[in-house]
């Protein structure tokens, strides 16, 4: 079965990773950032080796987001980020092919243990089954 495993973040988190602290998150040092990248890289390598990794990507910061909706006149309304009213957004994801929900939960537990500076916010790692083309899970 395929699963989408998602990690969340905010614009403040991306800025903290660039060394700019806020009330939301402490500034990350270069060493802390490299430790996080190495940890996530090891997860990716392990998942590729087991054949469970279908795809995985980190996403650009929320400030580079664009929303497209329809206005009352039926024309596209385009809004560029960041969005002050939005809390956490998708920061990265994996598409995994796993034998069970228990296995993908083990992987999510490992992702949740990613090293970060003391005082940095913790977000849940979200698992969603991916429906096949017939609408079945």
N, C-alpha and C positions, 0 to 999 in steps of 0.2 A: 504494500500500500504506500502511496505517496503522501507526504506531509510537508506542510509549510511551517518552518520554525522561524519565528520573528523575534528580533530584539528592537527595543524602543530607545528613543532619546529625544532631546530637545535642542533647540538652537543654542541654549546656554551650555549644554554638554559638548557640542562641537567647539564652541569658543573656549571652554575649559581645556579641551585637548590641544588647543593652539596656545595654551599658557595664560589665558585670561580668566581669572577667578571671578565668581559671582556669589551671591547669597545662595544660589542653587547648587553650586558645585565648586570645589577647589580647583586651582590650576593644576594641570598634569605636567610633570617634568618630562623631558625627552626620554629618560630611562623608563618611566612608567608607561609612556606611550609605546615604546619599543617592546616592553614586556607584554603589553596587551596584544600588539600585533603578532608577536611570536606565539603567544598562547592560542589565539584564533587561527593562526597559520597551522599550528600543530593539529588542531581539531580538523581543519580542512584536509590536511594530509592524511590523517587517520581515516576520515570518511571516504576519501578517494580510494585509499587502499582497500577498504572493505567493500567498495562498490556501492555504498549507500548514497554518495553525493551525486545528485543530479545537477544542481547549480547552487551557487551561494555568492552573494554580493553584499558589499557595504554600499550604502546610499549616500549621495551628496547631502550636505546640510539643508535643513528646512528653508533657509533663506533662498535657496535655489529652486524652491518648489513653485509650481504653477497649478492653479485650480481652473478648470473650465466647466462652467455650468450654463444652463439655458436661462435667459432672461424672459420676462413676461411676454416679450414680442417674438420669442422663439429664436433669437440670435444669441450667439455665444457671448458669454461674459467671462473675461479672462482676468484673473487676479494673481499677481506674483507674490511670493512669500517674502519674509516670514509672516506668520499669522499669530498675532498676539493672543487671540482667543483659543488657540490650539495648545493643548498641553503636550503630551508625548506623541511622537510620530514614529513611523517605521524608520529605523536607522540601518537595518541590514536584515538579510534573510538567508535561509538555506531551503532548497527543495531537496527532500531526502526520500529515498526508497527504502523503507524499513519493514522488517517482518512483522512488527507489532507496535502497538501504542506504548507498551512497556519499554521497548528498545528506544524509540524516539524520545521518550521521557528521560531515559538515562543520558542521552545526548544533550537534551535541554538542561539537565542538571549540571552537566559539565560546562556548558556555555554560561550558565548562571554563576559559576565560580570564577569567571574571568577576573584576573587581578585588576584592581583600580586603586586610586588614591583613597586614603581614609577620608570619610566624609562625603565621598561621591555618592550620588543617588543610586539606589537599587531599583531596577525595573524587572517585572516578570518576563520570563521567556515564554512566548505564546506559541502553542502548537495547534495547527488547524489541519485536519485531514483534507486532502484535495480530492474533489469529486472527479470521477472519470467522465468520458464524453457522454455517457448515457444518463448522467445525473446521479449515479450511485457513488457511494464512497468506496 
